Amino acid sequence: MIDSTRYPRLARIDSPADLRRFDEAELPAIAEELRGYLIESVGRSGGHFGAGLGVVELTTVLHWIYDTPEDRIVWDVGHQTYPHKILTGRRDAIHTVKQEGGVAPFPKREESEYDTFGVGHSSTSISAALGMAIANARAGSERKVVAVIGDGAMTAGMVYEALNHAGGMEPEPNLLVILNDNRMSISEAVGGLTRMLGRMTSSQTLNALREGGKKLLGDKRSSGPARFVRRWEEHWKGMFVPSTLFEEMGFHYTGPIDGHDVKALAGALKTLKGLKGPQLLHVITTKGKGYELAEGDQIGYHAVSPFDPSKGLEAKAGARKPTYTDVFGDWLCDMAAGDPALLGITPAMREGSGLVRFSREYPDRYFDVAIAEQHAVTLAAGMACEGAKPVVAIYSTFLQRGYDQLVHDVAIQKLDVLFAIDRGGVVGPDGATHAGNLDLSYLRCVPNLVVMAPADERECRQMLSTGYRHEGPAAVRYPRGSGPGVPAGEALDTLPIGKAEVRRHGARLALLAFGALVPAAEQVGEALGLTVVNMRFVKPLDRALLLELAQDHEGFVTLEDNVVMGGAGSGVLELLQAEGVQHPVLQLGLPDSFQHHASREALLAEAGLDADGIRGAILRRWPQAGDQRARRSASG
């Protein structure tokens, strides 16, 4: 429970209705209590940190001005919503964020009526809010709709599709877009738009003109002189922001204003709440605001493990076990050292995808395209057309957004692009929006594409080299976190494409394991005396080995941390059926559902993909499978 002596106002706020009972003069104090409580809570639980601190004042004023949940607030880049969750009934549970059974780390409609739209990726808020505004207008509702977009989300193309639609509609939709401009994504925001907004907010001349006009005219913005000065201001703005982008797209632009000034925010939002048509409010915030260490290291404090706020983040003692992301980052630099044609691409995930070292050692060959997955894939295709060797480092869940480009722009043209796909399979605490549970299904059906899944760190490095040297599109899909601990080595050797590896020779059944489930398969194979195969390639499958195993095995078990539907196991079934092999096949994989947030280990166990679950499933299907092993143990 919250300590009411430390947070006397926040302790009285169980919902936004409680917040609205406070006078406006108390809002700054409420915001300070909210910031302090957020620091304390995330320090205890871990989770997304800096983005929430940056929107404390904005969140407080929004819920005070608008009649939520009747009025709709649509948050973009869901990791900025921790303050929103605290003010909307989840204050005492916020320390459970990202934990199994706890508060979700992103807006989730089934969790709260205040979470009007679920979001884990980015750049969806304006489209969703516009859809709500249109539906409300058709129903004759006066409900207000606000989209809050920030943390780099304005760099995605979908935003401009929505702005273009909203700004050109007749009649004009009643919609407010709040651009939370903190110059950051997870890394620093990049691109022409970021530079344009920077010119706008840093122009002393433009700001002096604006502030001078306010002092001269006060709030009488509807008078004749005020209208003249506003047109004059727009003319000058056009000199700093070409074509005044948002105005030209049909939005009435207000700002920029200080997003940490409660009085300024309240004043602007009161005015905008009463205006018709598409409005855009530009607010300037600081990611990590109010916690000095987070302000100074906005990347490091984007998301944190539990820590002591009085000390800040501390380096963990002892040597850290390399992750698959580390293996990729080292491989990329090593391969680049010997091949000047290699180019690295990331859609705003330098840190998460392991490109920090590469960006420093090869800055002229590093391309952060911002939150623009579609562009990232087609950019790589264009590079490959001209003889470059592009490597696209991308999360599995984010590649879903570039699927059309993967098919049309890369695979159909057989272009030489390597996809290094991180966070494949079960991801864990970030929940369904960040899970990579579908990639083997949506990749293996694409013609011309080689698909690989490593069983360990060494094999990951080999597969990256294999895909890179293969002439044509290839994908290496690996999980979040560390592997079994096999040293990756320094060699850049390759594997024969389409060849699996028998890890253990046994009897009766053959376990065909893909990627991260190979170690669990080996445990079960040893316990039951079964054959274990590290399949390595999802596409092409090792046809010769499968037909050979069919000669002296009664059945197959396929294992993958991907949905069963259309996954690697389905590929095995298709091959056996095409060859006329009638052996029974037990497909083990992830369920036909979106899993909740929990640890990766807990989710695998829940799906029956840990060693105990796999063993149990086999013995339920083939009770006799353990008999021979048991007899051996008794005789031994």
N, C-alpha and C positions, 0 to 999 in steps of 0.2 A: 504493500500500500504506500501511497505517496505521503511524505512527511509534510503535514500541514503547517508546521512551524517554519520550514524552509521555503515552502511554496504555498503561502496562504491563499493566493488568488487561484492558482492552477488547481489546487485541491478542491475548489468549489465548482470546477468546470467538468461536468460529466458529458456534456454535449454542447454543440454550438448555441443552442437555446440558452444555456447558462452563461455562455460568453457574452451574448447579446444583452444580458442584464447589467453588465458593467458600463460605466460611463466611458466615453471616448478618451478622457484624460487618463484612464487607468490602463489603456492598451499598451503603452510602452513598458510598463511594469510587468504586465502579463507576458509580453514577448520575452522579457529578460528571464522570467521564471521558466518559461517554456524552453528557452535555450539552455539554461542550467540543468533542467530535468532531462533534456535530450542528451546532453553531454554525459550526465551521470548514468543514464539508462543504457546508451550504446557502449559506454565504457564497461558496463557490467556484462552485456550480452554479445558485443561485437555487432557488425552490420554496416550498412551504408551510413556515412557520417557527414562528410563535408557538404554535400548537396542540401541536406536537410537544414543544417545550420544557416545556409545562405537564404532560405526562404521563410525563416521564423516570422519576421514582421509581415511579410506578404500573406502567409497562411493565416495569421491572427486577424488581420484586417479583412481578408476575404470572408472568413466565417462570421465576422462581426457585421459586415455590410450586407451580405447576401443571406437570404432565408433558406439556408441549406437544411435538410436535403431537398426541399421543394425546388429551389434553384439548383442548377447543376454546375458543379465544378469538375472539369475533366483535366486530370494531371497528365503531363507528358514526362517521359523519363521517370518511371515510377519510383526510383530510389530517392527522389526529393520529397516523398510523402510521409516521412516519419512524423513531422510536426502535425500534419493533417490527421494522422491516425491517433495521436495523443489527444487532440481536441475533439475527436469524434467517437468517444466511448472506449478507446483502447489504451488509455493512459496507464492503467495499472497492469496491463499485460504486455506493454511494449518491450519489456526486458526479455520476452520470449521470442522476439522476432527471429525468423529463419530457423527456429527449432521445431522439431516434430510436434505437431499439435498446437504450436504457438502462432503468433501474429505473422501474416504473410509479409514478405519484404517489399511487395509491390501492391498497388491497388487491386482489389479482388472483389468482384461484385457480390459473391456469395458470403463474403465476410462482413460486409457492412453496406447499408443503404446509402451511405455517404461516398462509397467508392463507386462512382457512377459508370466508370468504364475501366475494364481490366487492361493493364498495360505492363509489359516487361521489356519490350523493345522500345523504340522511340519514334517520334515524328508522326504519331497517329492522332494526336489530340484534336487538331483543327478539323480533320475529316469527320471524326466521331462527333465533335461538338456541333459542327454544321448539320450533320444528320439529325441530331437531337433538335436543333433549332427549327429545321424544316418540319419535322414531325410535330413539334409543339405548335407551330403556326397553323398547320393543317387542322389540328385539333382545337384551335381557338384558345390555346393556353397562353398566358402572359408570363410563363416561367422564364427566368433568365438563364442564359447558358454562357459559361466562361471556360475558355481553354487556357491552361497555363503551360507554356512550352519553354524548355530551357535545357541547360547542360549540353549544348551542342546539337540539339535536335533540329534546329533551324537549318542545318546543313544537308538534310535529306530531301530528295526530290519530291517525295509525297507531300511535304509541306506546301510546296509551290503549286502542286495540283489542286490542293484544297483552297489555297488563297486565290488562285485563278478562278475557281468555280464560285466561291463565295463573293468575290469582288465583282463578278459579272452578272450576278443573278438579278432578275426582276420578278417580283418585288425584292428589295434588299432584305437579306436575313438579319435578324437581331442577334448579333453574336459579338462577344468580346474576346479577343485574343490578347493574352498577356505574355509578352516576350521577356522572360527572365534571363537577362544578358549578363553572364558571369565570365565570359571569354573562355569557358572550359567545357570539355566533355569529360571523359575520364582522364585523358591527356589534355593538353592545350587544344582549344578549338582551332581549326585551320581553315584556309580557303578564302576566296574573295569576299564572301559575305561577312566573315569575321573582320576582315580588314576594313570593309565599308562601315560596319557598325562602330569599329574603333575610331575611324575618322570622325564619325558623327558625334560620338560621346566625348571625344577629347578636344574638339574644336573650341578653343577659348572664344573665338569671334562669334560663332553661332550661339554658344551658351550665354555670352554677354548680351547679344541681341534679344534672346528670349527672356532673360531675367530683367533686362531694362524695360522691355515691353510690359512685363507683369507689374513692375513697380509703378510705371506710368499709368496703366489702365486698370490696375487692380483686378477684380473678378468680373468686370463688366465686359465680357468677351463678345456680347451680342451687339454692342454699339457700333455705329458707323466707323469711327476711328479704329476700334478694335479689329473690325473686319479688314480694314486697310492694312493695319500692321501685321495681321496674321498672313495676308497674301504676300506682303513684303518678306515676312519670315520664311514662307514657303519658297519664295524665289531664292533667298540666300541659302536655304537648306539644299536646294537643288545644286548649288555650287559645291557642296560638301558631300552630298549623297546623290550620285547620278540618277536623275529622273525621280528622285524621292520614291524609291521602290514601292513601299507599301501604299502610298497615296495613289501611285499610278496603277496599282492592282485593284483599286477600288475600296481600300480601307481608310478610314479616318484616323490619322496617326496622332497620338499624344505621347510626349516625352522628348528625350529620356528623363526619368526622374529617379531619385535615390530610393532604391528598394528597401533601405533600412530606416528610412524616415517615415515613421508611423503617421505623422500628421499629413505629410505630402501624399502618402498612399491613400489615406482615408479621404482626403479631399478629392483626389483624382477619381477614385472609384465611386464616390457619391455622385459625381457629375456624370461619369460614363454609364452608371446604372440607369439613368433616366434618358439616355440617348438612343435613337433608333439607328438601324443599319449596322454594317460591319465596322467594328472599332478595333484598333490595336494600341495597346498601352505598352510602352517600352520602359522597363525598369532595369536599373543597374544594381547588381548585387555582388557580393564577395563570397565565393565558395569557402566554407569553413568559418564564416563570420562569428566573431565572439570567442573563438578558441585560437589563441595566438599560434600554436604549433600547426594547426590545420590550415590557417591562413598562409603560413609560410611554406607549407608542403602540401599543396592542394591535391597532388597526385597520390602521395603516400597516405593521405587521410581520406581518400575517396571512400574506401571500405576498409574496415579494421577488424582485427580479432579483439577479444576482450582485453582491456588495458586499464591502467590506473590514470585517470585524467590529470591527477596532480603531477605525474611523471611523464606522461606521453607514451608513445609507442617505444618499446624497447626491443633491441635485437635479441633473437632467441639464441640461447647458448648452444654450443656444439655444432657440428657439421650438419647442414640440412641435406636431406635426401633429394637428389635431383628429380624434378618432375618431367613429364613428357614435354611440357612447354619449354623447359630448360634444354632438353635434348634437341628440340627443333631449333631453338635460338642459336645454339652452338653449331649445329649442322649448317645452318644458313650462312653463318660467317665463314665457316671452313670451306664450304662449296664456293662461296663468292670469291674467296682468296685465289682460287684457281680458275675461275671462269668469269671474265668481265661481262659476259652477256646476262648474268643473273641479275634480276631486279626483284625487289621485295615490295609487296603491296599489302596494306591493311586498311580496313574500314573503321578507323578511330579506335583500334584496340592494340596499340603499340605495347603497352605493359602486359595486358592479358594474354596476348598471343606470342610473347617472347621476342619482340623485335627491338628492344631497347639497345642492346649491344650493336645490332646491325645498323640501327639508325645513327649511331655515333661513329662507327667505323666506316660506314659507306653511305654518308648522307646524300650523295648525288644519285644513289641507286635505291633510295628508300622513298616510298610514296604512301603517305597517309592521306586518303581521299575523303576523310570525315565520314559521317554516318551515311554512307552511300554504297550499300552492298551491290546493288545492280551495276552502278558505274564501275566499281572495283573489278567485277568480273569482265565486263566488256572492255575496260581499259587494258586488262591483261590480254584479252583477245587481240586488240589492236597492236600491242607490243609484240605478240607472237607472230603476227603477220609480217613484221619487219625484221624477224630474225632474233629478237631478244628472247630471253628465257625467264618469263615471269613466274613468281611463286606467290600465290594468294594465301595469306595467313588469315584464317577466318574461323569463328566459332560455328559449330554445326547448326545451331539454332538460327544464326544470322545468315548462313548460306541459303536457308529457305527463302529469304527475301530476294536472292539473286538466282533463283532456280531457272527462270525463263532464259536468262542470259547464259547460264551454264549449258542449257540445252541448245539454244539457237545460235549463240555467238561463239561458243567454244566447241561443243561436241559435234554438231553437224559439220562444222568446218575442219574438224580433226586438228585443232590448233594445239600447239605445244605449251600447255599451261599445267602447272602443278598446283593442286589445292592441298594445303596443309590444314586439316580440319581438326581443330581443338574442341574439347568438351563434347566428344562423341559419347553417346550412351547416357547413362544416368549421371546427372550432375550434382543434385542434392539440394542444399539449403535455399537456392534461388527459386526453386519450384518449377512448375510445368513450362513457363515461358522461356526458361533457359536450358531445358533438357534437350539433349541431342538424340532422342529416342527414335527418330524417324529416318535418319540419314542413310542407313544401309538400304532401306526400302526405296527411297527416292533416288538413290545413286545407281543401284544395280540395274535399274530398268533403262538407263541412258546408254544408247549405243556408242561405241568407240571409246568408252571410258574404262580405264583400269582402276579397280577399287581394292585397297589394301587395309588391313587392320592388324597392327603389331601386338604380339604377346608380351613383349618386354622392351626395355629401353634400347638395347642393342639392335633389336629387330626394327624398331622405329627409325633409327638412323639409316639402316640398310634400305628400308622401304622408301624413305625420302630420296635417297640416292637413286634407287631404282626408278621411281616415278619421274625424277628430274631428267634422267638419261633416256627414258622412254620417249620415242618420237610420237607425240600425241598427248591427249589429255589424261591425267592421272590424279588420283586422290588417295591420300593417306589419312586415315581417320583414327584418332587416338583419344583416350579419356582424360578427364581432368585429374590432376594430382600426380602422384608418383606411381611407378610400376613395382614389379617384384624385386628390383634392386640389381638387375644385371648391368654391369658397366657398359656404357654406350661405346666406349673406345674412341679412336681418332680416325679410323679408316673410313673411306668413302666407297666401300664396296657395295655391290648390288646383289639382288636375289634373282633367280630365274623366274620370269613372270608365269604365274599360274601353277606354281609347284608348291604343294603343301609339305609338311614335315611330320613324320610319325614320331611322337614323343615317347610313346610306350606301346609295346606289343603285348596284347592280351588276347582274350577269347570271348566268343559269343556276340558281344556288342562293341561297336566302335563309336567313341565320343568324338564328334566333329566340332571343335571349339574355335570360335572366331574372336581374335583380339583379346580383350581384357579378361575373358572368362577361361582362358587356357590354364592359369594356375589352379583354379577351382576344379576344372576338369581333371587335372593331374592328380589332385587329392582323391577325387572320387574313383578315378581309374585304378589308382594304387589300392584303395580300400576294397574294390569289388573285382579286381583282376581283369579290367577291361582295356581295350585298345584306346589310346588317346592320340588324336591328330590335331596339330596346330595348323589350321587351314590356311592362314596367312592371307590368301586372296579370296575376296568375296566375288570378284569378277576379274578374270575368268577363274572358274573353279578347276580343281585338279581332277579332270575327268578320268584319266588313266588310273590314279590312285583309288578313286571311289569305286570304279568297276573291279579293281583288284580286291579291295576290301569286301566287296559284295560276294566274292567267291567263298570266303571262309568266315563270314560273320552273319548272324541271324537278323540283325537289325542295326539301325543307326539312331544316335541321339545328337541333335544339333543344338549348339549352345551359343547364344549371342545376347549382348546387352543392347538390343534394338527390339522394336515391336515385332511380334511373330509374323503379323500380316505383311506379306511381301518382302520379308527380310532374307537374310542369308540362308536360313533353313528352307525357305520356300524355293530358293535357287537349287538346293540339293535335291529336293523333291522333284522339281521340274526336270533336272538332269536324269535322275533315276527312272522316272516315268518315260522319258524320251528314249531311254536305252532298254526299256522293257523289264527293268529290275523291280520286282514286287515286294521287296523287303519292307517291313514296318519301319516307320520313322517317327520318333518322338521329337517334336520341336519345342524347345524351351527358350523362352525369351521374355520380353517385357509385355505387360498386359495391354489389351485394347482399351486403354483409358489414360487420362492425364494424371500422373502421379502428383501427390502433394509435396510440400517441401519437408525434407528431412535429410539426414546424412546419406551419403552415397551408399555406405555399408548397410544402413537400415532399409533403404529402398531396394537394394539388391536382394536382401533377405526376404523382404515382403513379397517380392516377385518370385521367390523360390530359386534365386540364382546364386546363392551362396553354396558352399559344399554340402551342407546338410540338406538344403532344399533340393539340390540336384540329385543327390543320392536317394532321397525319399521319392522323388518323381520316377526315377528309374525302377525302383523296387516295387512301386505301385503298378507300373506297366509290365514289368518282368520280375515277378517275385523270386524266380529261380536264379536271377542274375548274380546273386551273392553266394549261391550254394557252393560253387567250385572254390571260391576264395575261402569260404568258411572251412571247407574240408582240408584245404592246404594248411590253414592256420592250426587246425586241430592235430593234423599229422606232424606238423613241424614242432 
